[in-house]
Amino acid sequence: MSVAIENFVKAIYKNDKNDGKNTKPGNIAKKLGISNAAATDMAKKLAIKDLLHYEKYQPLQLTKKGEKMALNVVRKHRLWEAFLFKTFDMSLHDIHREAELLEHETSDFLANKISDHLGNPKFDPHGDPIPNAEGEITTKDHSISLSETEEGKSYTISRLMSDDKEFFEFCAQNGLRYGNLIEVVKQFSTNKMTQLKINSNTIILNKDFTSIIYVNEIN
């Protein structure tokens, strides 16, 4: 399949599963940086290939065949992120950018070799789950956004849901990294801000950040 097709089904999958956004062609077009007409045309073509269900004015839905393709691309992307992060200590933004290119040039054979080399990781450095070779996500996600946390409780960072360079630079500078421990000091409900402590430092984040940083409560 072409890069354009793989990116299209991946965008539908991520919008549906991860980003909480609907999958109408206009939203997919915005995500991919293409025109609405191009997205609609692609959707009609992929419906003929049995990769998705298309109905005018309705969200796009992947078929089982389409979801399997999307998960295969996602698996390769996240394995490359894990490999680049571990091997070269690259930034979270850089590993995402490079994985966007490498995912389309990677055979299933090489993906399995990378996974074996890394010890078959369940998550990438952003905290996103890595599908297995059968296209299954075997982990359960019980995380909540930082904006939903409670004052006085401690959490571990489980996901950083962004591809923005400045966001990742800020996270790196302030110790906001997958697996790190944080303590929620105060929730400013009126101003939608969260004060937290990490590595003995206190920082305040607004809703733009707290809505894309996910955590798990420490029991």
N, C-alpha and C positions, 0 to 999 in steps of 0.2 A: 504494500500500500504506500501511497505517497505521503510525504511529510505533511502536506496540507490536510489530508484525511486524518492522519494520526493526531494532529494538533486539534482538529475539530472535535473528534470523539472524546479526546482528553479534556477539552474545555467543557463539554457538556457534563462529563463525569464529575469534574471538580466543582462546577457550579452547583450541581445537584447534591453532591455528598459533603463537600467541605466548606464552601463559601456561603451557603445559605441564600444564594441568589437563584432566581428562576432561570429556566433554560430556553426562553423564547429566542428566536433567531437574532433579534436586535441586541440582546444581552451577550450572546455568543460573539456577535460581530464586534461589539465594543471590547470584549476580552481579547480578541485576536487582532484587533486593529484593521478590520476589513469593513466593507460597506454592508448595509442591511441586505441589499439585493444579492450580494455575493454569498452571504450566509444563507439566505433562503434558497438560492440556487444549489449550494452545496448540500443543504438538508434534503432537498428533493432527490438529488443524485444518490445520496447515501441511503435514503429510504428504499430506493430501487435495489440497492445492494444488500438490503436487510440488515443494515447497521443501526438504524433508528426508525422511530415512528414519527411521521410528519403529518400534521394537520394544521391548516391555515389558522393563524392567530393564537395557536396553542403552544405551550412549552414543548420542547423536543424531548423525547424519551429514547434512551438507548435500548436496543434489543439485547438479548443475551449475547449474541455474537458481537455487537458493538461494545458492550460493557467489557467483554473479555479482551477485546483489542485495546480499549482504554486502559485497563488494569495492567496489561502487558507493557504499555508505554510508560505508565506511572512507575511500575516496578523498576524498569531500566533507569529511569530518571533518578529515582531515589537511591538506587544502588550506586550510581555514579556519584551522587552527592556524598554518600557515606564514604566511598573510596577516596575521593578528592580531599575531603575534610580530614580523614585519618592520615592519608599519605603525605599531603602537602600542606596541611594546616591552613587551607585557604579560607577566606571569609565566607559567611553564609550567602552573601549576595553573589560572590564569584562562583561558588560551586553550583548555584542555581542556574546562572547564565551558561556555564559550560555544559551542564547536564542537559540543558535545552537542546544543545547541538548534538551531543553524544548519544542521546536516547534513540535517535532515529537511525544511527549507524551501527547499532549493537545487536548482534544475533542473540537468540535465546541461549545458545551454547556459551557465549562469552558472559552473558548476564549470570548464568548459573556458576560459572567459574569465579566471577567477582564476588558473588554471594558466599560461596564456599571459602574463599580467601579471607573474607571479613568475619567469618563465623556465623553466617546466616542471620544478620541483624534483623530485628523486628521493626526498628524505627530508623529514620534518617536523622541527620543532625538538627533539623528543624523540629523534630518530634513527630513527623508524619509517619504513619504506618507503611511498611513496605510489603506489598503483596508477595505471596510465595510463588513458586514456579507454576502452580496450578491456577494462578490468578485469584487467590483467596486472601482476604485479610483476616488473620486468625486472632488478632488482639482486640480487646474490648476497650472502648474509649469512655472513661468516666470523668473526663476533665471538664472544667467550667472556665469561662472567661474571667480574667482578673477583675472585671467590673462586677462580677457576681459574688466575689469572695466576702468573707466576714472579718470584721475588725478583731484583732487579737489572736488570729489563727495563723498557723504556718502552712506553707504549701511548697511543692516542688514544681518548677516550670516544666510543662509537658509539650507545649507546641508554640511555635512562633509563626503565625499564619500570615506571611507577607512575602513579597519579592522586591520590596523597596530598599534601595541601597542605603539611604539615610537612616531608615528604621534599624537595619542590621548594624550599622556603625554605632548608633546610639546604644543598642543592646550590648554590643561588644565592650564599649567604654564603661558601661555600668553593671557588668556582670550578669546581665539578663541572658542566660544561656540554658539550653535544654538540660534538665536534671538539677539545676542549681536551686538552693533553698532560699525562700523569701518569707518575710513576716509582714502581714498586712497590719499597718498601724492605724489607719483611719480611712473611712469612706466618706467623701464629701458628696452627698447625694444631690444637693442643689446644683453644684457646679460640675457634677459628674467627673470627679477626680479621685484618684486613689493614692494614698501615701503608704509607702512600703519601705521596709528595711532589708538590705541585702549586703552581705560582706561588710557589716558595721556601718554602711552608708545609708542615709535616708534620702529617698527621691520621691517626687510626686509626678504621676502620670495622668494625662487626660484620657477621655473616652476613646479618642482615635487609637491610642496605644492599648488601653486596657481591654478593648473589644477584640483585639487580635493576638493577645498573649493569653495562653491557656495554661491552667495549673491543675494539679491534683492535691487534695487536702492530705496532710500528714495526720494519721490517726494515732 
